């Protein structure tokens, strides 16, 4: 079962992965008929908190996500979480990142760990920021080489803004401003 809030993503995923079921639904509203053995969350976590939230509010929001996942998981079930997080960086308004994702706010590693404490135990943690440097450069290169067709779809300003965003975030990952966390967590026994 795949959940998304993007209608376009729902259509594309349904076309590419036929045996899976995809839903236009928030994780917060999802109630599976049976508990899952595993849950994978890729790139959603960054969108749960807002820049105006305090650190305590962010941890509470993240904790709600982890509690909901634990309820959806069978005992001993696993949660795999991939999230961009702040490394040595901090939130600065009016950056290319903030302009492309104005409603989002990156977590810090300690906020994630505080949020799942007592709900999940970490089994594996990786920081693959160097992988994302390469990914962002590939995306930037592909967009730059097809900018004329992209401009026909979304306009030259959108293409220019997105190229700037890709360069900004690529440089941020290269310098450690941003990290790419990949966590594998095991659900603890619910008390």
C-alpha positions, 0 to 999 in steps of 0.5 A: 500500500502506497500513500501520497498526497500528490495526485500526479504521483498517485497516477504515475506510481499506479502506472509503474507498479501495477500489483501495489495499491496506491492511495491519495491519503495522509499517513495520519488518516490511514487505517490498515485492515491488518498491521504491516510487517514493515513501513517505508517513509521516503522524503515525507518527514521533511514536510511534517514541521513548519519553520515557525514550530519550536523544537518541542513542537517539532518533536511532538509532531514527529512523535505523532508520526512514530506512534501512528507507524507503531500502531500500524506495525505488527510486533517487531515490525520495521520502519525504514525512514529516509529524510533530509536533515540539517547537518551543520546548517540551520534554517534561513528564510529566502534561500532556494530551499525555502522558496521551493518548499516554503511549508517545510522544515528540515529536522535535526537528528536529535529531534528524530531520535527524541521523537522515536524514543521508547517507541522504536529502537534504532537498528541501523543509521546511515548518512548518505549525503555524498550519494545525494550530491551525485543525485542532485547533480544528475537531476540538475544536469538532466534539467539543464540539458532539457531546459527548453522543453521544461520551459515550455511546460512550466516557464523559464522562471520555474526552470531557472528557480529549480536549477538554482535550488538543485545547485544550492542543495547539491552544494549544501550536501557537499559541505555538510549543511544537509545530511541524508539520513537513512534509519532502520527502526524496530518497533518496541513492545507496546506497553 
